[in-house]
Amino acid sequence: MADSLVIVESPAKAKTIGKYLGSKFIVKASMGHIRDLPKSQIGVEVDNDFQPKYITIRGKGNILKELKDASKKVKKVYLAADPDREGEAIAWHLAHYLEIDEKDACRVVFNEITKQAVKDAFKSPRPIDMDLVNAQQARRVLDRLVGYKISPLLWKKVKKGLSAGRVQSVAVKLIYDRENEIKAFIPEEYWSITAHFLKEKSKFEAKFFSLNGDKKELKSEADVQEVLALIQGKSFVVGEVKEKERLRNPSPPFITSSLQQEAARKLNFRASKTMQIAQQLYEGVDLGKQEGTVGLITYMRTDSTRISPVAQDEAKQYIAEKYGDKFNPESPRVYAKKNANAQDAHEAIRPTSVLRTPDSIKTFVTRDQLRLYKLIWERFVASQMASAVLDTMTVDLNNGPVVFRANGSKLKFAGFMKVYVESNDDGTTEEDRLLPPLAAGDGVNTDSIDPKQHFTQPPPRYTEARLVKALEELGIGRPSTYAPTLETIQKRYYVAIEEKKFVPTELGELVIQLMEEFFPEILDAEFTAHMEGDLDHVEEGTQEWVKVIGEFYKSFEKRLNVAEEQMKEVEIKDEPSDEVCDKCGNPMVYKMGRFGKFLACSGFPDCRNTKPIVKDVGVHCPKCPDGHIVERRSKKGRLFYGCDQYPACDYVSWDKPVPQPCSNCGGLMVEKKVRGDVQWHCTVCGHTENAPETDEAAE
């Protein structure tokens, strides 16, 4: 007979810990939050110390009744929601509903869902942490004040359906500013000269470095001709040779932001997909009869790089057995906090046991679960390994007053690189570039000299990984906010995605321009970061949440009053088009809608015909004889390609088709990016070839 009730958020989590606790415990799921602010009104009593007015979430009635009935049949109720602010708030709301004293030892937290961790947690329950609850309430109230005060103003002055958010607005502003930088960018010409050398049977290359002892930039063809004239007909001689040993240290284990960035780069996962799969791995996967259901990773919303001594010891033993003692560092690695505001309550994201290798679980998980688990497992193991050792070589090749320089490296000891190497936003990885044995005074033969013109490139648009990195570096948002922030700005169509990069829409630009004029502090990264710091102080118990919100609201209310009086109504006029309505013959116009511009009949409301705006990419549809491939957008603003005969033809592709047929079979080729390079991939036979070379700098 059960004498205790345990409440968690999800059925998957309930199933996992239910197996650990045994028959004396009933484990049920609240299905997330049970109370929230109402959607139909602001739900915050501004004149009463910003007290929130919570209501039961629609559809939760049956769940709450079930929990209430179950609580009456047991002696003790434990609240075991996730170990963060949101989890603490869920526990507090449940305590309020079930009439549990928040000071009772009713709260149970664990950083990983394994048998030992869960059983240990139930040995030391604690009261609900009201500092954590207040930190969550403060963020919720602050976001509600910003959203529900500015949004009606935008509806009134611009158009219905617009909205503004605290963190989301800063994210859109970053994208908007970057686009303006790109538009304002003026390319500057520069040149490079690459020399290809032969030394016995070895080939290597070097780049022009200096002239007359001074490093020289080649800004024009005249500069290049000056250098070429000096070396024409002359042989190169090896000058200074520098050799040294260099250590390369592993990256720290994942935190939320770095996991999202690396999953985007290596697995092509959106931030929301990464967090969804990580949640599944954390809550538990059935590994068959031998282990049953077990959580595979520690809690995935964290900005701490700390690792428990137990996990470090297990990793040390595994590394020694698998790779040898020399692959272990002299002492366990301790990684510094990435920023001063990092919360150290949790560990880094790691496997709950390093002995559960990706190969050992692959038959029990989905393909995407395996790929993400493998990434987390490899990153963790590498983070505990010895540094890699590289032999580097720098060689100057002299030709009179002209010096070319060659750089090479060789991996001397793999260390952590035996398991994992972090990628970067350019898609490049560190590879060996070996130079032949060279000594001062050696002569080398010149195979060819290749001058090349380049132009400087504007800063790159933000990918999801870059935007998460920028928000983290600026101190905007916290681990739990990155994925929903990126989802929100796309759903509201303030940004769109083109070639996996964010671009602001006209709607987004309009909202940012109005916000810049009337609510500059909402868009100011430094102000928002300072506010995040204040909210962290609430969590630490060093500041009162009401005081933090009150100080913000003083200036915010003044801004609202000024905007109400001075913000002019913006009329979004219809633009004429060359299209003719195929239903009534009237000309069609471009209108601005929730998901961007579209074509609509000018005879509205008598004729309600609308069409999406499509761009022909110049490729015939491979599936139907009359179709052409056009650009389309998903409801989330993501660019894809489909047949213009839809719905008669359902051909779609996320990859951009190219006009040139496959040189191998004549099939349709599409563009794919592989490690920063654009390749053409045949959709029929799989043949791959490099796209025609362009002079775009690596991002």
N, C-alpha and C positions, 0 to 999 in steps of 0.2 A: 504494500500500500504506500503510495507516494505521500510524502509529507512536506515537499517543497516544490514551488513553482519557479521556473526560470524563464524569463522573457528576453528574447533576442529580436533582431530586426527581420531576419529572413528565414524562410523554411529550410534553405540549404544549411545555414549556420545551426539552426535548431536540430536538424538531423545529425550533423557531425558531433556536436557536443552532447546530444542526448545519448549517443552510444558510449561516451566516456563516463557519464554520471551514474548510469544504472537506474534501477527501478524505483528508487526513492525520490527521484526527481521527475517532474513533468516539465517538458521544454516546449514552449510555444513562441510563435513569431508575431510581432506587432505590425509587420509589413511596413517598417519605416516609422516616420512621425505619425502621431495620432492627433495632434493639435497644431494649428498654425494660424497666422493672421488671415482674416477674411479677404477674398479676392475682390469683392464688390466695393470695399472701402479701405481707407488708409489703415484702420485698425490700430492706431497709436494715439493715445490721449496726450497730445502735445502739452496741454495746460496742467497735466497731472503727472509731472516728472516722467513723461514719455512712456507711461505704462502701456504695455501691449495688451490688446483685447483678443485673447485666443478663442478660437472656436474649434469644435471637433471637425476633422477633415471629412468631407462628403464621402460616403461609402465605407467608412470605418466602423459604423454602428454595430454590425454583427461581430466583427473582430473584438471590439471592446466588451461586448456582452459576454463573449466566450472567455475573455481574460478575467473579467469580473467574477464570473461564475466559478472559474477554476481557482481564483485566489481565495474564495470563501471556503474551499475544501482542503486547504493546506495550512500548515502552521507558519510557514515562512515563504516570502516572495523575494526572489533575487532578480535584479535588473542588470542584464549582461549585454547591453548595447555596445557598439564599437568604442575603442578607447580614445575618443577625441571630443571636441566641443559638441559636434552634432549628436554623438552618442550619449554624452552627458545630458544634453537637453532632452533627448528622447526618454531617457531614464527619469528625469525630473517630471516631465509631463505624465508619464505612466504612474509615478508615485502620487502625483496630484489626483489622478483619476481613480486610482485604487486605494486612496486614503492611507498611504504609507508615509510615515514621518521621514522627511528627507534627512534627518539626523540619525536615523537608524542605520545599522550596518547592512544595507540592502544592495549596495552597488558592487558588482564584480567585474573586473577588467583583466584582459589577457592580451598580450601582443601577438600571440600565435595560437592557432587552434590545434594543439596537440594534446594528447592525453595528460601528460605530466603538467603542461602549462595550465590547462583548465582545472585540474585537480588542485594544484597549488593555489590558484586564484580563489577557489572556494574556501580555502583555509583562512583567508584573510580578507573578507568583505569589508567595505568601508562605507561611510555616509556619502551622499551625493555631494560632489564638489561644486558649491555654488559659484565659485570664481569662474569655473569653466562654463557653467550655465549662463552666467551674466555676460561672459565674453561672446557666447553665441547669440544671446538676446540683443546685445549691443549691435552686433553686425547686422542682425535681421532688422532691427528698428532703423538703423542708419540707412540701410539699402532701401527700406520701405519709404522713408522720408524723402530720399532723393528721387526714387522712381515715381512715387505717387504724388509728389508735388510738381515735378518738372513735366511729367508726361501729359497731364491735362492741359498744361500751357502749350505744349507742342501740338496737341490735337486742335486747340483753339486757333493758334496762329498759323499752323502749317497744314496738317492733314490728320485725320483720324488714324489710329493704329500705331503712331509713333510712340517711342518710349525712351527713357534715359536711365542708365544705371551707373553706380559708382565705379566699380572696377571695369565693367564693360566699356564705359565711355573712354577711359584711359587707353584701353586696348585699341579701340577704333581710332583714337587720336594718334597713336603710334603708327598705325597703318596709313592714316591720312597724311601725316607729316613725312613719312618715308616716300609716299607717292609724289608729294610736292618736291622733295629732294631730287627724285628721279627726273621729274619734268624740268626742273631748273638746272639740271646738270649739263655742263658744257664739256664735251670730250676734248681731251688734250692729246696731241700726237706724241708718240715716243717710239723708239726703235730698239731692237735687240740684234746682237750679232752672235750667232752660235757657230763655233768651229768644231768640226768632226775630225778627230785625230786617230792615227794608227800607231800602235807601239807593238812591234813584232806582229803577233796575230790578233792582238786585242784592239777593240774599238772603244773609244770613249769620247765624250763631248765636254766642251767648256764654253763659258760665256764671257764676252768682253767685260772687263772689270775696270781698268784704269789706263790713263794716258799720262806720260811724263810724271809718274808717281802720284797722281791725283785721281781719285775715283771720279769718273765722268759719266754724266747722263747723256744719252743720245736722244735729242729732242727733234731732230729733223734728218732728212736724207743727206743734207750737206755734212752733218756731223758724222754720219756713217761713211760717206765717201772720203772724209778726211782720215778716218781710221784705216779704211781699206787701202788707201793710197800708201800709207806708211808700212803696211805688211805685205804688199804685193811682191811676190817673187822671193820672199825671205822665209827662212825656216824658223820653227819655234824651238826654244830650248827650255827645259824644266828649270824653274827658279826655286823659290822656297817651297818646301814640302813640310806640312804640319800633320802629325799623327797624334791622336790622343784617344783615351778611353772615355766613353760617356755612359752614365747610368740613366736609364729611363724607368721611372717609378710607375706602378699601376694606378689606375683611377680608383677613387673610393667606391665602396658599395653604393648601390642606387638609393637615392631619395626620390620623392614623387616627381619632381621636375626633371631630374636627369633620366629617370625611367621613361617618361613621356617623350623626351627628346631623342633618346637612343632607339626607342621602339619606332619612332617616326622615321629615323634615318635607316635603320637596319631591317625593319619589318614592314615599313610603309603603313604603320597603324596610325589612325587618328588618335588624339589624346583621349577622347571618350571611349574608344574601343580598348585602348590600353588599360584604362581604369576598370572597365567592365570585366575584362578577362582576369585582371589582377584580383578583383573582388572574388571571382569564382575560385581562383587558386587559394586565396586566403580562407574562404569559408569552408572549403573541403571538397575533396574528390575521392570517390570510392576506388581504392587500389586493390580490390579483390579480397579473397578470404584471408590472406596472410596479414594484411594491415587494416582492412576495412576503410572507412571514410576518415580522411585526415587532411588537415590544412597543410598546404604545400609551401606557402610563403608566410612571412611575418606581415604585420599590418602595413598596407601600402600607401597610407596617407601620412607621410612623415617628412621632416626636413632635418633629421638627425642622421649622422654617419656612424653613430656608436654601434659597436658589436659586443654582445655578451661574451664574457670569458669562456663560457661553456661552448658556444658556437665557434670561437676562435680555436679552442683546443681540438675540437672535432675536425675543423678544417686543417689544422697543422698535422694531425695524424693521417688524414686522407692524402694530403699532398706528399707527405713522406713516403707513404706506401705506393702511391700511384706514380710519382715522378722522381722520388729520391730526396734525401735530406737537404741537398744543396738548393732545392727549389723553395725551401722555407727561409724567410728572413731571419736575421739574428735574434730579433725580438718581435713580438706581435705588433702589427701595425695599428697605430691610433691616428685617425684622421681628424683634422681640425674642422670646426663648424664652418660651413660655407659663408654664413653671415651672422652678425651679432645677435639677430633676432630669432635665430633657429631655436625651436623648442626641442628639448632633449628628453622628452618624456618617453619616446619610443626608440626602438632600434632603427637601423637602416633596413631597407628591404632586402631580405635574404631568404634562402631556402630554410625551412624549419629543420631540415637535416641535410647536410652536404652528402650523406650516404645515399640519398634518393637522387641518383644521377638522372639526367634526362632520358638516357636509354632504358633505365629500369622502370620508368613510369609511362613510356610512350604508348603502350597498348591500352592504357586506362584513360587517356585524355584526348581532347580534340586536337586537330593540327595546330590551331591558333594558340590553344593553351600550352601545347608543347613548345612552340616557338618562343612564347614569352617566358615560360619557365626556364628554358635553356638559356635565354639571355640573362635572366636574374641569377641563375645558378653559376654560369660562367663568370659573370662580373664579380660575384661574391668570392668565388674561389681565387680568381686572379688578384683581387684586392688583398688577399692574405699571403700572396706569394712574394718571392724575392724579386728584386729589380732586374730588368734586362740590362745586358752589357753590350754596347756597340763600340766597335773600332771605327773612328771617323778619320777621314783623310781630306786635307785641303791642299791643292796643288796650284801654284802659279806657273803659267806658261808664258815665257817672255819672247817678244819679237821686237827688238829695238826698244822704243819707248812705250810699246803697246803690251799690255798684260791681259791675258785671259785667265779665268779661274775655273777650276774643276773641283767639285765636291763629291765625295763618295763615302759610303758607310757599309759596314759589314756586321751582321749580328754575330757577336762572339759567344754570348750566353742568352738563351731565350727567356729564362725566368718566367714571369707572368705571361709573356707573349706566347708561351706554349699553349695557353688556354684561351686568351681573349685580348683583343686590342680595341680600344674605343675608337669609334668613327668620328667624323666631324661634319659640319654643315656643307663642306665642299665635296663630300663623298670620297676624299682621297685618304689613303692609308700610307703609313711609313713602310717603304720597301727597301731592300738592299739595292744600292747602286754601286757596284764594285768598280774600282779603278785598278789598272794593271800596276805591277811594281814600278815605281818611278823614283828616281833620285836626282838631286840637283846636278845640272850639267848634262843630263840625258837629252839627246835630240829626239824629236817626234815628227812623224810625217803628217802633213795636212791632207786629209781626204777631201774635205769641202768646207766652204765658209758660207753660211746662210744668214744674210741680213733680212730682217722682217719688220714691217711696219705694224704698229699697234695703236690703239686708242684707249685711253683710260675709260673705265666703265663706271656707271653710277652705282650707288650702294644697292645691294640686292633687296628685293621685296621679302617680306616676312613669310617664311614657312611656319607651320604650327610649331616646329621645334625651336625656330629662332624667336618666335613671339613668346613662347613659354620662358625661354632663356632671358629675354629682355625684361619681361614682367618680374621674374625672380631677381635679376640683378638690380632692378629699380626698387625692389621691396614692395611691389604691388601685388595684392592678393596673397593667399597662402596655399599650401598643397592641395587642399580640397576644392579650391576655386578655379584652378587653371582650366580643366576640361569643360565644366559648365559655362565658363566665360567665353571660350572659343565657340561652343555650340550656340550660345545666345546671340552673339553678334552676327552669326550666319543666319539663324532663324529669322531675325529681324531685318535681314537683307541690308544691313549697314555695310557689310563687306561681302565680296564674292571670292571664289577660289578659281584662279586660272593657272594651269600647269603646277598645281599643288602650292601656289603662293597666293597670299591675301592681296586683294585690291579693293579700295573703297568704292562703293557704289555712289551714284549721284545723291541718293537718299542719305547715305552715311555722311557724305561731304556737307550736305545742307544742314544736318543736325549738328555736326561738329562746329560748323561756322557759327551757328546760333549759340551753341554752348560756350564757345570761346568768347563771344561778346558779352554774354550775360552771366555765365557761371564758370569763369576761368579756373577757380580753385578745384572744381570737380575734375577738370581735365589736367590739372597740374600734377605731374608724377611725384614731385617732391612733397607736395601737400598730402597726396593720397598715401604715400609711404609713411609720412609722419603720423597720419591717422591710423594706419595699420599698427604702428609702434604703440600708440596709445591703447588700442584694443588689446594688444598683447599684454600691456601692463594691467589691464582689467583681469585678464586670465591669470596673471601672476598674483593678483590680489593687492596690487600697489596703487590702483586707481579705481574710483567709483564709476560705474558705467553711465549712470545718469549725468554725472558731471561732464564726462567726455562728450556725450551726445549734446548736452546743453550748450557747451562752448562752440561746438560746430554749428548748432542751429541758430545762434545769435546772428552770425554773418550771413548764413544761408537764407534766413527769413528776409533780411534786407535785400538780398539779391533777387529773391522771388518777387518782392513788391516792385522793385525797379523794372524787372522783366515784364511783369503784368502791365505796367504803364507804358513802357517804351518799346517793347518788342512789336515790330510791325507784322501785320498779317502777310504771309508769303503765298502768293498765288502761283501754283504750279501749272503753267499754261500748257495746253496741248500743242504738240509740234506737228506741222503738216508732213505727210509722207507721199511717196510716189505710188503707193499701193491703192488698189481699188477694191472695195468690198465685193466679194463674190456672191453675196446674197441680195444686195439691193442696188449696187452700182455707185454708191456714194464714195467719195474719197475717204481713206482711212487716215487716222492721226495717231501719233505716239502719245501714250498716256503713262503716267507714273503710278505704279501699283505697289502693293506690299512686297512683291518679289521683283521689283525693278520695272523697267519700261516694257510696254507691250503695245501691239497695234489694236485699235478699236475703231469701229465704224463711227464716222462723224454724224451719222443719223440717229445716234442714241438720244432718247430711249426707244424710238420707234424700231430701230434695228440694234440688237445687242451682240452682233457678231464681233468676236475678238480673235486675234492670232498672236502667237509668240513671235518675237523678233529672232530670226535665224540668220546665220552667216554660212554661206556655202564654202566648204574647204577645198573645192575643186576635185573631188574624188567621186566616182560612180559607186553606187551601193553594190556590194558584192552579193547581196541576197535577192535583189529584185531588178528587173531590166530597166525600169524608168526612174529609179530613185537616185538622188544625190545625197551625199553625206553633208550634214549641217551641224553647226555648234548648237547645243541646247544647254539649259541649266536645270539642275535638280531643284527641289523646293528648298534645299539648304544652301543654294547658290553655287553648287559645285558644277564645274564645266564638264560636259560629256558630249559624245558625238552619236548622232542617230540619223536614220533615213528620213528624208523629207516627205515620204509617202506614208508615214505613220498616221493612223493605226493599221493601214493595210500591210505595212512591212514593219517588223519589230526589231530590225537590226540596231544594236547600240554598242558603244565602246567607250571606256574611260580613256583609252589611249588615242591620240590624234592620228587618223589615217593620213598617209602621204601619197601624192599622185604617182610616184614612181613604182612600178610593179616589181615584185621580187625577181632578182637576176637569176635565181635558181629554178623557180617554178612558175613565175608570173602571177603569184598570188598577191593579196593585199598586204602592204607593209604598214606598220604603225610605229610611231615614235615612242621610245622608252628611254628613261634616264638610268644609267648604270654607273654608279660611283662618280657622278657629276658629268659624265659624258653622254651625249645624245646618240642613241643607236636606233637603227631601223630593224624591226623584228617582223618576220613573215608570219601571218596568222594561219597560213596553210601548212607550210613545211617546217617552220621554226627556224629557218635560216636567219642569221643575224649579221649585219654589217654596220660599220660606222657611218653616221650621217655625214654629208659633205661638211668639211671643216669651215668653221666661222671663227672670227677673231674675238670671241667673247671671253672676257677674263673669267677665271673661276670665281664663283661667288664666295 
